[in-house]
Amino acid sequence: MERYKEIERSIIKTYRKTIWKPFVAGINKYEMINEGDKIAVCISGGKDSMLMAKCMQEIHRHGVKSFDVEYVVMDPGYNPVNRQMIIDNAKLLNIPIHIFETSIFDSVANVGDHPCYLCARMRRGYLYKEAQRLGCNKIALGHHFDEVIETILMGMLYGAQIQTMMPKLYSTNHPGMELIRPMYMVKEKDIIAWSRRNELQFIQCACRFTENCTVHDGGVSNSKRQEMKELIKKFRLTNPYIDKNIFNSVQNVNLATIIGYHDGEKAYNFLDDYNERKPETGGVTD
């Protein structure tokens, strides 16, 4: 059996419960794929997007819905080693990638100490444009379950807000385009287990400003997201269900117990209709 087929088989067999079922469950629960879609599967070269590409291949071949797929790699200015690693891994995994060039790294080189936000926005924009050029109506990104709950905590602790990374959303700048996150229910530890079992190495961070973290080896980076990872890791020591609880907190919101919220435009404060909700009986309700 060819190696790529063994790797594909491991997803369906060995990691059926931890990777394949959560992958399919997320797609079905959040209705990410529809009949007639053409999806640009965006591959950065890391473990998450490479596994997403393999799972998308599988569901494209054997899923119940008919849709088309393009496997897209954007080169924002990778060094030759990182670019070649992506090409080699795609060949090893039998993923027919389409590479297109940009100069994003050059554009953000002089932004300052924190060019990541601008870089991420520019990457997203270029991906949407290339996907449209290829006739796609959706782009798929490889964000996984852990990134979802880390985003929830970062929003609370550093953004003073309750929000999450959505499983899908429409683009406001590219009409007719939609972003989906097929790895939404897949946990990072299972992605790592899959890559290690199959002896695969992927680029971890190909940014020109952090060139020395080229290969994924479980190393630690000094980022807010890494801080959230460590915090959640500590929480797990006392509560093994902490991951699920954090995730469920943003889908079990009781608006009657929220001081204020907004829908992007209109803001609401509990005092707006507080007196209208006064119990007529005069009884204690708290």
C-alpha positions in Angstrom: 0.0 0.0 0.0 1.3 3.4 -0.9 2.2 5.6 2.0 -0.5 8.3 1.3 -3.1 5.6 1.4 -1.9 4.3 4.7 -2.1 7.9 6.0 -5.6 8.3 4.7 -6.6 4.9 6.2 -5.3 6.1 9.6 -7.8 9.0 9.5 -10.8 6.7 8.9 -9.7 3.8 11.0 -7.2 4.6 13.8 -8.5 8.2 14.4 -12.1 7.6 13.3 -13.5 8.5 16.8 -11.1 11.5 17.5 -10.7 13.0 14.0 -13.0 11.7 11.3 -16.3 11.7 13.3 -15.7 15.2 14.9 -14.8 16.5 11.4 -18.0 15.2 9.8 -20.0 16.2 12.9 -18.9 19.8 12.6 -19.6 20.0 8.9 -23.1 18.6 9.4 -24.0 20.5 12.6 -23.1 23.8 11.1 -24.1 23.1 7.5 -20.8 24.0 6.1 -21.1 22.2 2.7 -24.0 22.4 0.3 -24.8 20.8 -3.0 -23.0 22.5 -5.8 -20.4 24.3 -3.7 -16.9 24.8 -5.0 -14.6 25.1 -2.0 -11.0 26.5 -1.9 -9.3 24.5 0.8 -6.6 26.9 2.0 -3.3 25.1 3.0 -0.7 27.1 5.0 1.6 24.1 5.3 1.0 23.4 9.0 -0.4 20.2 10.5 -4.0 21.6 10.8 -4.5 22.7 7.2 -2.8 19.6 5.8 -5.0 17.3 7.8 -8.0 19.4 6.8 -7.1 18.9 3.2 -6.9 15.1 3.6 -10.3 15.0 5.4 -11.8 17.2 2.7 -10.5 14.8 0.1 -12.2 11.9 1.9 -15.5 13.6 2.2 -15.3 14.9 -1.4 -14.8 11.3 -2.6 -17.3 9.5 -0.3 -19.6 12.2 1.2 -23.3 12.4 0.4 -23.2 15.8 -1.1 -21.8 16.7 -4.5 -19.3 19.6 -4.5 -15.9 20.6 -6.0 -12.6 21.4 -4.3 -9.5 23.4 -5.1 -6.5 22.9 -2.8 -4.9 26.3 -2.6 -1.5 27.4 -1.2 -0.7 31.1 -0.9 3.0 31.9 -0.8 3.2 35.2 1.1 7.0 35.2 0.7 8.2 31.9 2.3 11.9 31.2 2.3 12.8 28.4 -0.1 13.1 25.7 2.6 9.5 26.3 3.9 8.0 26.5 0.4 9.7 23.2 -0.6 8.5 21.5 2.6 4.9 22.4 1.7 5.4 21.0 -1.8 7.1 17.9 -0.6 4.3 17.2 2.0 1.6 17.8 -0.6 3.3 15.3 -2.8 3.7 12.8 0.0 0.0 13.1 1.0 -1.2 13.1 -2.6 -2.8 16.6 -2.4 -3.0 18.3 -5.8 -2.1 21.9 -4.6 -2.3 25.1 -6.6 0.3 27.7 -5.5 -0.1 31.4 -6.1 2.4 34.2 -5.2 2.0 37.3 -3.1 4.4 39.7 -1.4 2.6 40.0 2.0 5.8 39.5 4.0 7.4 42.4 2.2 4.3 44.6 2.7 4.2 44.1 6.5 8.0 44.1 7.1 8.1 47.7 8.4 4.7 47.7 10.2 6.3 47.6 13.7 6.5 45.1 16.5 3.2 43.4 15.8 2.6 42.9 12.1 0.5 39.7 12.6 -2.9 41.3 12.5 -2.3 43.1 9.2 -0.6 40.0 7.8 -3.7 37.8 8.7 -6.1 40.3 7.1 -4.1 40.5 3.9 -3.8 36.7 3.7 -7.5 36.4 4.1 -8.1 39.0 1.4 -5.7 37.4 -1.1 -7.3 33.9 -0.4 -10.8 35.2 -1.1 -9.7 36.9 -4.4 -7.9 33.7 -5.6 -10.8 31.6 -4.6 -13.1 33.8 -6.6 -10.8 33.7 -9.6 -11.0 29.9 -9.4 -14.8 30.0 -9.4 -15.1 29.1 -5.7 -17.9 30.3 -3.4 -16.3 29.3 -0.2 -12.8 29.1 1.5 -12.0 26.6 4.1 -9.5 27.4 6.9 -8.0 24.9 9.3 -8.8 26.4 12.7 -9.5 23.6 15.2 -11.5 23.2 18.5 -8.6 24.4 20.7 -8.3 27.7 18.8 -12.0 28.2 19.3 -11.9 28.0 23.1 -8.6 29.9 23.2 -10.4 32.7 21.3 -13.2 32.7 23.8 -10.8 33.2 26.7 -8.7 35.8 24.9 -11.8 37.8 24.2 -12.8 37.7 27.9 -9.4 38.3 29.4 -7.8 40.7 26.9 -10.7 42.1 24.9 -13.3 42.6 27.7 -15.9 40.9 25.5 -17.6 37.5 25.0 -17.2 36.3 21.5 -15.9 33.2 19.6 -14.5 32.0 16.3 -17.5 31.2 14.2 -17.8 27.9 12.3 -18.8 29.8 9.2 -19.5 33.4 8.2 -20.2 35.4 5.1 -17.5 37.8 3.8 -18.4 41.4 4.1 -15.7 42.5 1.6 -16.2 39.8 -1.0 -19.9 39.4 -1.9 -21.0 35.9 -2.6 -18.0 34.4 -0.6 -18.3 32.4 2.6 -15.6 31.2 5.1 -16.0 27.7 6.7 -13.9 26.0 9.4 -14.3 22.2 8.8 -11.9 21.4 11.7 -14.1 23.2 14.2 -14.8 20.1 16.3 -11.3 18.4 16.0 -9.0 18.8 19.0 -5.3 19.8 18.5 -4.0 16.9 20.6 -5.5 14.4 18.1 -4.1 16.3 15.2 -0.6 16.0 16.8 -1.2 12.3 17.5 -2.1 11.7 13.9 1.0 13.5 12.6 3.3 11.8 15.0 1.9 8.3 14.3 2.4 8.8 10.6 5.9 10.4 11.2 5.0 13.6 9.4 6.7 16.9 9.9 5.0 20.2 8.9 6.0 23.8 9.1 4.8 25.4 12.3 5.5 29.0 11.6 6.8 30.2 8.2 6.7 33.9 9.0 9.9 35.7 8.0 10.0 37.3 11.5 10.1 33.9 13.3 12.2 31.9 10.9 13.7 29.8 13.6 10.4 28.0 14.4 10.2 26.2 11.0 9.3 22.7 12.0 6.5 21.7 14.3 8.1 20.1 17.4 5.7 21.0 20.2 7.8 24.1 21.1 6.5 27.1 23.0 5.9 30.6 21.5 5.5 33.8 23.5 2.0 34.6 22.3 -1.3 35.3 23.9 -2.7 32.2 22.3 0.1 30.1 23.9 -0.8 31.8 27.2 -4.4 30.6 26.8 -3.1 27.1 25.9 -1.2 27.0 29.2 -4.1 28.3 31.2 -6.5 25.7 29.8 -3.9 23.0 30.4 -3.9 24.1 34.1 -7.7 24.1 34.2 -7.7 20.5 32.9 -5.8 19.3 36.0 -8.9 20.1 38.2 -11.7 19.7 35.6 -11.3 17.3 32.6 -14.5 18.8 31.0 -13.1 22.4 31.0 -12.7 22.4 27.1 -16.3 21.4 26.5 -17.6 23.8 29.2 -15.7 26.8 27.7 -17.1 25.9 24.3 -20.6 25.4 25.5 -20.6 28.7 27.4 -21.0 30.6 24.1 -24.0 28.5 23.0 -25.8 28.5 26.3 -26.0 32.3 26.8 -28.9 33.3 29.0 -29.7 36.9 27.9 -31.8 37.4 31.0 -28.6 37.3 33.1 -26.4 39.5 30.9 -25.8 43.2 31.8 -25.5 44.2 28.2 -24.9 43.0 24.7 -24.9 44.2 21.1 -25.5 42.7 17.7 -22.8 44.7 15.9 -25.0 47.8 15.6 -27.6 48.0 18.2 -26.6 47.9 21.9 -28.8 46.7 24.8 -28.5 47.3 28.5 -30.5 45.3 31.1 -31.8 48.7 32.5 -33.5 49.4 29.2 -36.5 47.3 30.2 -35.7 46.4 33.8 -38.8 48.0 35.3 -41.1 46.4 32.7 -40.0 43.0 33.9 -40.8 43.7 37.6 -42.9 40.8 39.0 -46.5 41.8 39.6 -46.9 39.5 42.6 -44.2 41.3 44.5 -42.7 37.9 45.4 -39.0 37.3 45.6 -37.7 35.9 42.3 -34.0 35.9 42.7 
